[in-house]
Amino acid sequence: MRLIFMGTPDFSVPILDALCANHDVVAVYAQPPRAAGRGQKERPGPVYARAVDYGLPVLTPSSLKKPEAEQIFLDYNADVAVVAAYGLILPQKILDAPRMGCVNVHASLLPRWRGAAPIQRAIMAGDTQTGITIMQMDAGLDTGPMLLHQTLPIDDSTTAGDLHDALSSSGAQLVCRALLDIEVGALKPVQQPGSGVTYAEKIDKSEAALRFDAPASVVVRKIHSFSPFPGCFVDLAGQRIKILRTECVNLEGVAKADPGTVVDDKFTVACSTGFIRPLRVQRAGKGPVDVSSFLRGFELPPGTRLG
């Protein structure tokens, strides 16, 4: 089939790879290069860069509502458009242009976690599973009828980075299967149920400041939902320390301590109930390291208060 692919971040790259291996991708739409790094030089996003590697035309319109943008899209005469974390709203004329419409790869089990940050919000909420939904797009926010879905587990050790990679791989496989079934008329769209709808609000960096006045299990979920980006942090001895992976621990014989207090030489921290022990951390300007390596170069005696 003749495909248009529309996506921007790392999540979308394996999906583009799978489509290029199985179909005729005639154009890629992505967000334009952005200023990044210390020099603030413009850098193409992951999908943009991969499309260039494939020698595909890359389009970066600021809007798809302008007549000239609509006409360019129409002129590709695509059978279907596949959308995965693109970043622009598709107007109705664009949704209707491909012969078989526009198909979205969404990183949740719809209708739970519609919106911008389904991976992070699922972990933060304590969900024990999530998944990929392949959806026929309509004008609403992730409201279109569902074509296929695949479930993935979430456990106490799952970070947003772990789940991101697993869902991206799953989405690449599932959308290719969906396209084959669409081509032969083997898929029947199913309307999303009206109950169970939740919205995954965009992640704000201000949420990443870490507090310990909650049960240990809640603190662990918060840390993992923000790992690796933006990374939950504490300020310690004038430095910002990100905690990227952690676990709940049971400490027998340890007196209750105020939330945020380090209670031993292993960086175990008291929460409102229970304790967490960081496993992977990152100092400002340095790479992530295991906590044992961190403690060899950073003094953190029991009784230290994090804040």
Backbone hydrogen bonds, N-H to C=O, Kabsch-Sander energy under -0.5 kcal/mol:
donor,donor_aa,acceptor,acceptor_aa,energy
3,L,1,M,-0.6
3,L,24,D,-2.8
4,I,80,V,-1.6
5,F,27,A,-2.3
6,M,82,V,-2.7
7,G,29,Y,-2.2
8,T,84,A,-0.7
8,T,85,A,-1.1
12,S,9,P,-1.3
13,V,9,P,-0.5
13,V,10,D,-1.4
16,L,12,S,-2.1
17,D,13,V,-2.6
18,A,14,P,-2.2
19,L,15,I,-2.1
20,C,16,L,-2.6
21,A,17,D,-1.6
22,N,18,A,-0.8
22,N,19,L,-0.7
23,H,19,L,-2.5
24,D,1,M,-2.1
25,V,23,H,-1.0
26,V,3,L,-2.8
26,V,24,D,-0.7
27,A,3,L,-0.9
28,V,57,P,-2.4
29,Y,5,F,-3.1
30,A,59,L,-2.2
34,R,43,R,-2.0
36,A,41,K,-2.0
40,Q,37,G,-1.1
41,K,36,A,-1.1
43,R,34,R,-2.9
47,V,8,T,-2.1
49,A,45,G,-2.7
50,R,46,P,-2.2
51,A,47,V,-2.7
52,V,48,Y,-1.9
53,D,49,A,-1.8
54,Y,50,R,-1.6
55,G,51,A,-0.6
55,G,52,V,-1.1
56,L,51,A,-2.6
59,L,28,V,-2.8
70,E,66,K,-2.4
71,Q,67,P,-2.3
72,I,68,E,-2.0
73,F,69,A,-1.9
74,L,70,E,-2.5
75,D,71,Q,-2.4
76,Y,72,I,-0.7
76,Y,73,F,-1.0
77,N,74,L,-1.9
79,D,2,R,-2.3
80,V,2,R,-1.5
81,A,101,G,-1.8
82,V,4,I,-2.7
83,V,81,A,-0.5
83,V,103,V,-3.2
84,A,6,M,-2.7
94,I,91,P,-0.7
95,L,91,P,-2.2
96,D,92,Q,-2.1
97,A,93,K,-0.6
97,A,94,I,-0.8
99,R,78,A,-1.8
100,M,79,D,-3.5
101,G,98,P,-1.5
103,V,81,A,-3.2
104,N,135,M,-3.2
105,V,83,V,-2.6
106,H,104,N,-0.7
106,H,133,T,-2.6
108,S,106,H,-1.4
110,L,108,S,-1.2
112,R,109,L,-1.7
114,R,111,P,-0.6
114,R,198,T,-2.6
116,A,200,A,-0.9
117,A,200,A,-1.5
121,R,117,A,-2.1
122,A,118,P,-1.7
123,I,119,I,-1.6
124,M,120,Q,-2.5
125,A,121,R,-2.0
126,G,123,I,-1.4
127,D,122,A,-2.1
130,T,152,L,-2.9
132,I,150,Q,-2.3
133,T,106,H,-2.6
134,I,148,L,-3.1
135,M,104,N,-2.4
135,M,133,T,-0.6
136,Q,145,P,-2.9
137,M,102,C,-2.9
137,M,135,M,-0.6
142,D,140,G,-1.2
146,M,190,V,-3.4
147,L,134,I,-3.5
148,L,134,I,-1.3
150,Q,132,I,-2.1
152,L,130,T,-3.2
154,I,128,T,-2.5
158,T,155,D,-1.5
160,A,224,H,-2.7
160,A,227,S,-0.5
161,G,227,S,-2.0
163,L,159,T,-2.5
164,H,160,A,-2.8
165,D,161,G,-2.0
166,A,162,D,-2.0
167,L,163,L,-2.8
168,S,164,H,-2.2
169,S,165,D,-2.1
170,S,166,A,-2.3
171,G,167,L,-2.9
172,A,168,S,-2.0
173,Q,169,S,-1.8
174,L,170,S,-2.7
175,V,171,G,-2.5
176,C,172,A,-1.2
177,R,173,Q,-1.9
178,A,174,L,-2.5
179,L,175,V,-2.4
180,L,176,C,-1.8
181,D,177,R,-2.0
182,I,178,A,-2.7
183,E,179,L,-2.3
184,V,180,L,-1.2
185,G,182,I,-1.3
186,A,181,D,-3.1
187,L,181,D,-0.6
190,V,146,M,-2.6
198,T,111,P,-1.5
200,A,114,R,-4.0
201,E,199,Y,-1.1
207,E,204,D,-2.2
208,A,205,K,-1.8
209,A,206,S,-0.8
210,L,233,F,-2.6
214,A,212,F,-1.1
216,A,273,T,-2.5
218,V,215,P,-0.7
219,V,215,P,-2.0
220,V,216,A,-2.5
221,R,217,S,-1.9
222,K,218,V,-2.2
223,I,219,V,-2.5
224,H,220,V,-2.6
225,S,221,R,-2.2
226,F,222,K,-1.0
226,F,223,I,-0.7
227,S,224,H,-1.1
231,G,226,F,-2.2
232,C,243,I,-0.6
233,F,208,A,-2.0
234,V,241,I,-2.4
236,L,234,V,-0.5
236,L,239,Q,-3.5
239,Q,236,L,-2.1
241,I,234,V,-3.1
241,I,239,Q,-0.6
242,K,240,R,-0.5
242,K,282,Q,-3.1
243,I,232,C,-2.5
244,L,242,K,-0.6
244,L,280,R,-2.7
245,R,280,R,-1.5
247,E,277,R,-0.9
249,V,275,F,-2.1
251,L,249,V,-0.6
252,E,250,N,-0.6
254,V,251,L,-0.6
255,A,253,G,-0.5
260,G,270,A,-3.1
261,T,258,D,-1.6
262,V,304,T,-3.0
263,V,268,T,-2.6
264,D,268,T,-0.6
267,F,264,D,-0.9
269,V,276,I,-3.0
270,A,261,T,-2.4
271,C,274,G,-2.7
272,S,212,F,-1.0
272,S,214,A,-1.6
273,T,214,A,-0.5
275,F,249,V,-0.8
276,I,269,V,-2.3
277,R,247,E,-2.7
279,L,245,R,-3.4
280,R,245,R,-1.9
281,V,289,V,-2.5
282,Q,242,K,-2.2
284,A,240,R,-1.0
286,K,283,R,-2.2
289,V,281,V,-2.8
291,V,279,L,-2.0
294,F,290,D,-1.9
295,L,291,V,-2.5
296,R,292,S,-1.0
297,G,293,S,-0.7
297,G,294,F,-1.2
303,G,262,V,-3.7
304,T,301,P,-1.8
306,L,260,G,-2.8
307,G,235,D,-1.4
